């Protein structure tokens, strides 16, 4: 009898991974510089550099010491930062934001594993933080899926402290890595400062999972609304034009702040709608990431 993560991974391997095969393989030319075998260019010698890599021919021609640079061949470590807060439960049954996050995490883990890379995961909400240390192989992708299946929506509570979530991965990822943050980015905290700190050391990509219910107020008269992060309930008149305008303004301002903060940190952000084709989303992410590294 297969476990739930095994059934999900098997389905995703047939529906998504096989279609994406070749999109990532060999596509993560490392950003590290070192003493590998592929020559990548020259730069001026700086005091303290290893003199063994001085290009004496160029140095003689320019009368200035120049160092030969190489692309270092080393495995890539990938960290998945997974938002497990209450707001991630929004959406249609079986296709809510958490379901999409789970599929993204398992597919990314499997794809990067197939390239021989190490994948770790940080599962975060306001009450708990769980860590899956970097590992390789199909069983490791299944372990991440199993961790995502632990706990229920009712056990998730509190407003997401986005800054604390990003600071947690700063502490965990000691060596330079590719960090993929999967979240709806609904929360509090000075997350921009934390993101800048993270992006200075690592390559960071943000996948923002969204659902129509995040920004859409139905025109249905008196309704009860609940803040999924705090549990607070209010009765509102959803037909009130002033209320609808304020709601839309708030949504637009949140969108603008998020985009501006990501641009300042030079972090690409990809919008992933709960109704989107997962394969096309991941192709777009891979292509844009490869283009930035070129």
Residue, then its C-alpha position, 0 to 999 in steps of 0.5 A: x500500500x502506497x503512502x499519500x506522499x508516494x501516490x502524490x509523487x507518482x502522479x506528479x512524476x507522470x503529469x509534471x516531472x516527465x514533461x519538465x525533464x531536461x528543463x533543469x538538468x545541466x541548467x544550474x551553471x554554478x555561480x561559484x568561482x574557484x579553481x575548477x577546470x572551466x576557464x571563465x575570465x580574468x580579473x585584476x590581482x588583489x593582495x591576498x589572492x592565490x599567486x598560482x592563478x596569475x596569468x603571467x602572459x596577460x600580466x606582462x602585456x598589461x604591466x598589471x597582475x591579472x588572475x585567471x578565473x574558473x567556474x568551480x564544479x560543485x553540487x548545488x544545495x537548494x533550500x525550500x522555504x515553505x509557508x505553513x501558516x493558516x492563510x495558506x489553507x485558503x482555496x477550493x478543497x483539494x486545490x487550495x494554496x497549501x495543496x499547490x505549495x505541496x505539489x511545487x515542493x515535491x516536484x522541485x525536490x524531485x527535479x533538483x534531486x535528479x540532477x544530483x543536488x542536495x535539497x533541504x526544507x524549512x516548514x514554517x508557521x507562527x507556532x512551529x518550525x520543522x527542518x528537513x536537512x539537505x539530502x538526495x534521492x527520491x526517498x528524500x523528496x518523499x520525506x519532504x512530502x510526508x512532513x508537509x502532510x503532518x498537522x491539520x489546518x486547525x492546528x495552524x494559527x497566528x499571523x505569519x512573521x515573514x521576517x522571522x521565517x526569512x531569518x530562520x533560513x539565514x541561520x540554517x543556510x550557512x553555505x551559498x545556496x539556491x533558496x526558493x521561498x514558497x508563500x502567499x507573503x501575507x503576514x507581518x514583520x520587517x521582511x524586506x530587511x531580512x530578504x536583503x540579508x538573505x539575498x546578499x549571500x544566496x540566490x533567492x527565488x520567490x514563488x507567491x501562491x495566490x487564490x482568487x479569495x485573497x483579493x476578491x470580495x464577493x458582492x453578497x450583502x451581509x456576510x461573515x468574514x474570518x481572518x485565517x491568520x488570527x481567527x477574528x470574525x466580522x459581519x460586513x456588508x459586502x455590497x457597500x461600495x465604500x467598503x469594496x473600494x477600501x478592500x481593493x485599495x488595500x489589496x493593491x497596496x499590498x501588491x505594490x509593497x511586495x513588488x517593490x520590496x522584491x525589486x530592491x532585493x533583486x529577487x525574482x517573484x513568480x505568481x502561482x495561481x491555484x488554478x494555474x498549470x503547474x508545468x507551465x509555471x515551473x518552466x517559466x521559473x526555470x527559464x527565467x532563473x537560467x536567464x538571470x544566471x547567463 
